[in-house]
Amino acid sequence: MSEHSDPELPPLPYDYDALEPHISEQVLTWHHDTHHQGYVNGLAAAEETLAENRESGEFGSSAGALGNVTHNGSGHYLHTLFWDNMSPNGGGEPSGELRDRIEADFGSYEGWKGEFEAAASAAGGWALLVYDPVAKQLRNVTVDKHDQGALWGSHPIMALDVWEHSYYYDYGPDRGSFVDAFFEVVDWDEVASQYETAVGHFE
């Protein structure tokens, strides 16, 4: 049987209260320690089931476990990107090559941001800025759950979690105010780094 390492919950790259007043310490604690941990646990359990089924030759539960891999794995990966995309020193607007690419692919930063905010208002899970290596351009993508609506082959460079557990404690049903708050803490240097990694890999 092949060996693989179990997924682990990465620590937040800042203190739990570091994003206040935009995102509260309570929300970050629940969101990271309970919700994200749950996806890590779900991924590990699904991987264990698949490994056991391969060993035994009994595959009755494998289809369900495969679905759990994509759901929990995507939840784990996107949450990790979400935490990295934010910083207590974030905010402002992108610059450099990322800014140039946004303006080239969306017409303007304002055009991109308006479209991204529309994605965030409609998504049932995530609004993503991704690099599409087939079309060789940036795109906004809406993803339901964690894995429904993804564009095959695309590389997420910025993730915004719009599940209710991300904002309801702080903002009630006002998702728009949470999206505004996210832009106050976006770490554009990290987004640019993700972009450069994607372009370097695919172009």
C-alpha positions in Angstrom: 0.0 0.0 0.0 1.4 3.4 -0.9 2.3 5.8 1.9 1.0 9.3 2.1 1.2 11.9 4.7 -2.0 12.9 6.5 -3.2 16.4 5.9 -2.6 18.9 8.7 -4.3 22.1 9.7 -1.8 25.0 9.0 -1.6 27.6 11.7 -3.0 31.0 11.0 -0.2 33.3 9.6 -1.2 36.0 12.2 -2.8 36.2 15.6 -6.6 35.4 15.9 -7.3 39.0 16.7 -5.0 40.5 14.1 -7.7 41.3 11.5 -10.0 43.2 13.9 -12.2 45.2 13.5 -12.8 43.8 10.0 -13.0 40.1 11.1 -13.4 39.3 14.7 -11.2 37.1 16.9 -14.2 34.9 17.6 -14.9 34.3 13.9 -11.3 33.5 13.1 -11.2 31.1 16.0 -14.3 29.3 15.0 -13.6 29.4 11.3 -10.0 28.2 11.5 -10.0 25.8 14.5 -13.5 24.2 13.9 -14.5 24.6 10.3 -11.1 24.3 8.6 -10.1 21.5 11.0 -13.3 19.7 10.0 -12.3 19.7 6.3 -8.8 18.5 7.2 -10.3 15.7 9.3 -12.8 14.8 6.5 -10.1 14.6 3.9 -7.9 12.4 6.1 -10.9 10.1 6.8 -11.8 9.8 3.1 -8.2 9.1 2.2 -8.1 6.3 4.9 -11.3 4.8 3.5 -9.9 4.7 0.0 -6.6 3.2 1.1 -8.5 0.5 3.1 -10.7 -0.3 0.2 -7.8 -0.7 -2.2 -6.1 -3.0 0.3 -9.2 -5.2 0.8 -10.5 -5.1 -2.8 -14.0 -4.0 -1.5 -15.0 -0.7 -3.2 -18.6 -0.2 -2.1 -17.8 2.9 -0.1 -15.2 4.3 -2.5 -17.5 6.5 -4.6 -18.7 8.3 -1.5 -15.1 8.7 -0.3 -14.0 10.1 -3.6 -16.7 12.8 -3.3 -15.5 13.5 0.2 -11.9 14.0 -1.1 -12.9 16.7 -3.5 -15.3 18.4 -1.1 -13.0 18.3 2.0 -9.8 18.6 0.0 -11.0 21.7 -1.8 -12.3 23.1 1.5 -8.8 22.6 3.0 -6.9 24.0 0.1 -9.1 27.1 -0.4 -9.2 27.9 3.3 -5.4 27.8 3.4 -5.2 30.2 0.5 -7.9 32.4 2.2 -5.9 32.8 5.4 -2.7 33.6 3.4 -4.6 36.1 1.2 -5.2 38.3 4.3 -2.9 40.3 6.5 -3.3 42.9 9.3 -1.2 45.1 7.0 -3.3 44.5 4.0 -5.7 46.6 2.0 -5.2 49.2 -0.7 -5.0 48.0 -4.3 -2.6 45.8 -6.3 0.4 47.1 -8.1 3.1 46.0 -10.4 2.7 43.0 -12.8 -0.5 41.9 -11.1 -2.1 45.3 -11.5 -1.1 45.4 -15.1 -2.5 41.9 -15.8 -5.8 42.7 -14.0 -6.2 45.9 -16.2 -5.3 43.9 -19.3 -7.7 41.1 -18.7 -10.6 43.0 -17.1 -10.2 46.5 -18.7 -9.5 48.2 -15.4 -9.1 47.4 -11.7 -12.6 48.8 -11.1 -14.0 46.5 -13.7 -12.3 43.5 -12.1 -13.4 44.5 -8.6 -17.0 45.1 -9.6 -17.2 41.7 -11.2 -15.5 40.0 -8.3 -17.9 41.6 -5.8 -20.8 40.3 -8.0 -19.3 36.8 -7.8 -19.0 37.1 -4.1 -22.7 38.1 -3.8 -23.8 35.2 -5.9 -21.5 32.4 -4.8 -22.7 29.6 -2.6 -19.3 29.1 -1.2 -16.4 31.0 -2.7 -15.4 33.8 -5.0 -12.1 33.1 -6.6 -9.6 35.0 -8.7 -7.9 32.4 -10.8 -5.3 32.2 -13.5 -6.6 30.2 -16.5 -3.5 28.6 -18.2 -5.5 27.5 -21.2 -6.8 31.0 -22.1 -3.7 32.5 -20.5 -5.8 35.1 -18.5 -7.1 35.9 -15.1 -10.8 35.0 -14.5 -13.3 35.5 -11.6 -15.0 32.2 -10.7 -17.9 31.4 -8.4 -17.7 28.1 -6.6 -20.5 26.5 -4.7 -19.7 24.3 -1.7 -16.0 24.0 -2.2 -15.8 22.1 -5.5 -18.7 22.9 -7.7 -18.1 25.4 -10.4 -14.3 25.2 -10.5 -12.6 25.7 -13.9 -10.4 22.7 -14.7 -6.7 23.5 -14.8 -7.1 27.0 -13.3 -4.9 28.1 -10.4 -6.6 30.1 -7.7 -4.6 33.1 -6.7 -7.1 34.8 -4.4 -9.9 33.2 -2.4 -12.8 34.8 -0.6 -14.9 32.5 1.6 -18.6 33.7 1.6 -20.1 30.8 3.5 -22.2 32.2 6.3 -19.8 31.0 8.9 -17.3 33.5 7.5 -19.3 36.6 8.3 -22.7 36.1 10.0 -21.4 36.6 13.6 -19.8 39.9 12.6 -22.2 41.2 9.9 -25.4 39.3 10.2 -27.0 38.8 6.7 -25.0 41.8 5.3 -22.6 39.8 3.1 -21.7 43.0 1.2 -20.2 44.6 4.3 -18.1 41.5 4.8 -16.8 41.7 1.3 -15.9 45.4 1.8 -14.1 44.3 5.0 -12.2 41.7 3.1 -10.8 44.3 0.8 -9.5 46.1 3.9 -7.2 43.2 4.8 -6.3 41.7 1.4 -2.6 41.0 1.2 -1.9 42.0 -2.4 1.8 41.0 -2.1 0.7 37.4 -1.4 -1.9 37.5 -4.2 0.9 38.8 -6.5 3.2 36.0 -5.3 0.5 33.4 -6.1 0.0 35.0 -9.6 3.7 34.9 -10.3 3.9 31.3 -9.3 1.0 30.4 -11.6 2.4 32.3 -14.5 5.9 30.9 -14.0 4.5 27.4 -13.9 2.1 27.6 -16.9 3.6 30.2 -19.3 
